[in-house]
Amino acid sequence: MARRFVFFILFASSAVLSSQAEVGFSIRYQSRKIYYTGDEIVLKLTISNPIDSEKPELIFYLADDPRESFGFSLRSLSGEPVPLTRDFLASLNDRGAYRVVHLIPGQEFSIGVPLNDWLDLSQPGQYRLTGMFYPMLRGMEAESVQADAVLNLSLRPKINQKWKDQLDEDVRSALRAREMDPLSVVKETLLSRSKSQYNRATLYLDLESLAAAASRELEGEELENSLLSGIWDDIPGFEHPSTSYELLSSQSYQHEAIVRMEARYEPFGEEFKRDLRFFLHNPDGYWTIRRIEALQDVDPDSYGQLNLSPPEIVSELLRAVQRRDWEIALRYLDLTDHVRNLPENVDRWNSMSGAEHRQTLSEYHQRFVSGRLENNQIPLTDIETWSISKVYYTDMNGTVTVENARVHSDTASGPLRQESTYVFRLERTATPSARWTVVGYDAAIVR
């Protein structure tokens, strides 16, 4: 049996080898939470055949025991490797059943696995996790594919912090029970900040989202520590306590809300006011503020203006993406082409009715602006340092070419610079406003 297994692997290797240049492999945590030593840490592993693949089919072997198809390396920040588990070491000499998986372009395959089956997770610390996929099963490491990102893993001592997480869960339960609407959440946050009640002022802040949108690189825990110590400079409009505020407008939907307030300040005897926009969502069953925007030097009535030329439209779109300002970005970007080509829609889009198209687009839009999409599902997130290199347009159609460069810091070999070219396709509406909209784009990695 073992001889026949080896013979089959050698016989079929050419078919599998020819397709590995196209394979995509990603790893992420199944649920975002704090991990303690001994906890089960489940990873979601995804193998994909890119939509623009030149290969008609991606073929690989998948073992019934995932340890034969995947491998992991966990190292401390000083480079010390975490030991493998005894069960994994014992499995190295075993060879079980497997199946052959075929993926056409645009398809992907996902599986959840406990990291504990590979590694001893008994020691607390800060680690970096690298994943490997073996398309021809373990033992054929020459044909391995490394995951597209390195994950950070923080393991806390089991007895020291668990009480704090239980307290956090009790607080979340209490917040859900209050059932406060978005406007009440904004008012209470402004009032608590003005009274320097920092613990109360942070209750309704989505610290991870606010940290991601900050003007400097921050982690949610770092932002929380600053706020609790009275340093609020990283949140627009909250640098000083407000003396009063006035509601300008409020819009609330099922999973998202926008509240616009005019706040007044008197720091050091100086009087001024600011136009604040609060963007809220409710992923945990209660409303939280995920981003705050202060309009100072911009006329609020013209903010996100639409009467722009094609290169101006693309520039405003990309600047909004970099700010994670999805509400403004979607004024310039038509999501239809993007949503139509998502893996879950590409095969059924043409058979859907117009009403189903609108429903699908509406649901994706809500998930987008309310922060419920994974990073790999959000368009244009690779945009970092960009410039427009070419513009062409007629009365109704046009293209804008953008050269982009991004530095990936979390790679196994250190910082990696990646250059890409984006070609944005624009159309001009036939409505009286006759404004330009980005209806799609094509991206190609240069190097």
Residue pairs with C-beta under 8 A, 6 or more apart in sequence:
2 95
5 95
9 61
9 136
9 137
9 140
13 136
15 59
16 59
16 60
16 61
16 135
16 136
16 143
17 136
17 143
18 55
19 55
19 57
19 58
19 59
19 60
20 60
20 135
20 143
20 145
21 55
22 49
22 50
22 53
22 54
22 55
22 58
23 47
23 48
23 49
23 58
23 60
23 133
23 135
23 145
24 46
24 47
24 48
24 49
24 50
24 108
24 148
25 45
25 46
25 47
25 48
25 131
25 133
25 145
25 146
25 147
25 148
26 45
26 46
26 48
26 147
26 148
26 149
26 376
27 43
27 44
27 45
27 46
27 129
27 131
27 147
27 149
27 151
28 43
28 44
28 46
28 151
28 374
29 41
29 42
29 43
29 44
29 151
30 42
30 43
30 44
30 112
31 42
34 154
34 156
34 161
34 165
35 41
35 121
35 153
35 154
35 155
35 156
36 124
36 155
36 156
36 157
36 158
36 161
36 162
37 121
37 122
37 123
37 124
37 155
37 156
37 157
37 158
38 121
38 122
38 158
39 121
39 158
40 114
40 116
41 114
41 115
41 116
41 121
41 153
42 112
42 113
42 114
42 115
43 112
43 113
43 114
43 115
43 131
44 110
44 111
44 112
45 66
45 70
45 110
45 111
45 112
45 113
45 131
45 133
46 108
46 109
46 110
47 58
47 60
47 101
47 103
47 108
47 109
47 110
47 133
48 103
48 107
48 108
48 109
49 55
49 57
49 58
49 103
49 104
49 105
49 106
49 107
49 108
50 105
50 106
51 105
51 106
51 341
51 343
51 346
52 105
53 105
55 105
56 104
56 105
57 102
57 103
57 104
58 102
58 103
58 104
59 100
59 101
59 102
59 103
60 100
60 101
60 135
60 136
61 69
61 98
61 99
61 100
61 101
61 135
61 136
61 137
62 69
62 98
62 99
62 100
62 101
62 109
62 111
63 69
63 96
63 97
63 98
63 137
63 138
64 96
64 97
64 98
64 99
65 91
65 94
65 96
66 111
66 113
66 117
67 88
67 91
67 117
67 118
67 138
68 91
68 94
68 95
68 96
68 98
68 134
68 137
68 138
69 98
69 133
69 134
69 137
69 138
70 113
70 118
70 131
70 132
70 133
70 134
71 118
71 131
71 132
71 134
71 138
71 144
72 115
72 118
72 119
72 129
72 130
72 131
72 132
73 81
73 129
73 130
73 132
74 81
74 82
74 115
74 119
74 127
74 128
74 129
74 130
74 153
75 81
75 82
75 127
75 128
75 130
76 82
76 125
76 126
76 127
77 126
77 127
77 128
82 119
82 120
82 121
82 123
82 127
83 119
83 120
84 118
84 119
84 120
85 116
85 117
85 118
85 119
85 120
87 117
88 117
88 118
88 119
92 138
98 137
101 109
103 109
106 341
106 343
106 346
107 343
108 343
115 121
115 129
121 155
123 155
124 155
124 156
124 157
125 154
125 155
126 152
126 153
126 154
127 152
127 153
127 154
127 155
128 150
128 151
128 152
128 153
128 410
129 150
129 151
129 152
129 153
130 146
130 147
130 150
130 412
131 146
131 147
131 151
132 141
132 144
132 145
132 146
132 147
133 144
133 145
133 146
133 147
134 140
134 141
134 143
134 144
134 145
135 143
135 144
135 145
136 143
146 412
149 410
150 410
150 411
150 412
152 410
171 203
172 284
172 285
172 286
175 203
175 204
175 286
176 284
176 285
176 286
178 286
179 286
180 188
180 204
180 286
180 287
181 252
181 287
182 250
182 252
182 257
182 259
182 278
182 280
182 287
183 247
183 250
183 252
183 259
185 204
185 280
185 287
185 288
185 289
186 259
186 261
186 278
186 280
186 289
187 245
188 200
188 204
189 201
189 203
189 204
189 205
189 289
190 242
190 245
190 261
190 263
192 198
192 200
192 201
192 203
193 201
193 232
193 238
193 241
193 242
194 241
194 242
194 243
195 241
196 230
196 241
198 227
198 228
198 229
198 230
199 228
201 227
202 224
202 227
202 228
204 286
204 287
204 288
204 289
205 227
205 235
205 288
205 289
206 281
206 288
206 289
206 290
206 371
207 220
207 221
207 223
207 224
207 227
208 220
209 290
209 291
209 371
210 220
210 223
210 234
210 235
210 289
210 290
210 291
210 292
211 218
211 219
211 220
211 222
211 223
211 234
212 218
212 324
213 290
213 291
213 323
213 324
214 223
214 234
214 235
215 234
216 234
218 234
223 234
226 232
226 233
226 234
227 235
232 238
232 239
233 239
235 292
236 276
236 292
236 293
236 294
237 263
237 274
237 276
237 292
237 294
238 292
240 265
240 267
241 265
242 263
242 264
242 265
243 264
243 265
243 266
244 263
244 264
245 261
245 262
245 263
245 264
246 261
246 262
247 259
247 260
247 261
248 260
248 261
248 262
248 275
249 258
249 259
249 260
250 257
250 258
250 259
250 260
251 257
251 258
251 259
253 366
254 366
255 281
255 282
255 283
255 366
255 367
255 370
255 372
256 279
256 280
256 281
256 366
256 369
256 370
257 279
257 280
257 281
257 287
258 277
258 278
258 279
258 280
258 327
259 277
259 278
259 280
260 275
260 276
260 277
260 278
260 300
261 275
261 276
261 278
262 273
262 274
262 275
262 276
263 273
263 274
263 276
264 271
264 272
264 273
265 271
265 272
265 273
265 274
274 294
274 295
274 296
275 294
275 295
275 296
275 300
276 292
276 293
276 294
276 295
277 292
277 293
277 294
277 295
278 289
278 291
278 292
279 289
279 290
279 291
279 292
279 293
279 327
279 369
280 287
280 288
280 289
280 290
281 287
281 288
281 290
281 370
281 371
281 372
282 288
282 370
283 370
283 371
283 372
290 370
290 371
291 324
291 325
293 325
295 303
303 328
304 316
304 320
304 327
304 328
304 331
306 331
306 332
306 433
306 435
307 433
307 435
308 316
308 435
308 436
309 436
310 391
310 393
310 398
310 399
310 400
310 426
310 436
311 388
311 391
311 400
313 332
313 400
313 426
313 436
313 437
313 438
314 332
314 388
314 400
314 402
314 424
314 426
314 438
315 388
316 328
316 332
317 329
317 332
317 333
317 380
317 424
317 438
318 380
318 383
318 386
318 402
320 326
320 328
320 329
320 332
321 329
321 380
321 381
321 383
322 383
322 384
326 368
326 369
327 369
329 380
330 365
330 368
330 369
332 437
332 438
333 379
333 437
333 438
334 437
334 438
334 439
334 440
335 361
335 364
335 365
335 368
335 379
336 357
336 361
336 439
337 439
337 440
338 379
338 440
339 345
339 360
339 361
339 364
340 346
340 349
342 364
342 377
345 360
349 357
352 360
366 372
367 373
368 378
375 381
380 422
380 441
382 404
382 406
382 418
382 420
382 443
383 404
383 406
383 422
384 404
384 405
384 406
384 407
385 404
385 405
385 406
386 402
386 403
386 404
386 405
386 422
387 402
387 403
388 400
388 401
388 402
388 403
389 401
389 402
389 403
389 421
390 399
390 400
390 401
391 398
391 399
391 400
391 401
392 398
392 399
393 399
393 400
393 426
395 428
396 427
396 428
396 430
397 425
397 426
397 427
397 428
398 425
398 426
398 427
398 428
398 436
399 423
399 424
399 425
399 426
400 423
400 424
400 426
401 421
401 422
401 423
401 424
402 421
402 422
402 423
402 424
403 419
403 420
403 421
404 419
404 420
404 421
404 422
405 417
405 418
405 419
405 420
406 417
406 418
406 420
407 415
407 416
407 417
407 418
408 415
408 416
408 417
408 418
409 415
418 445
418 447
419 445
419 446
419 447
420 443
420 444
420 445
420 446
421 443
421 444
421 446
422 441
422 442
422 443
423 441
423 442
423 443
424 438
424 440
424 441
425 438
425 439
425 440
425 441
425 442
426 436
426 437
426 438
426 439
427 436
427 437
427 439
428 434
428 435
428 436
428 437
429 435
429 437
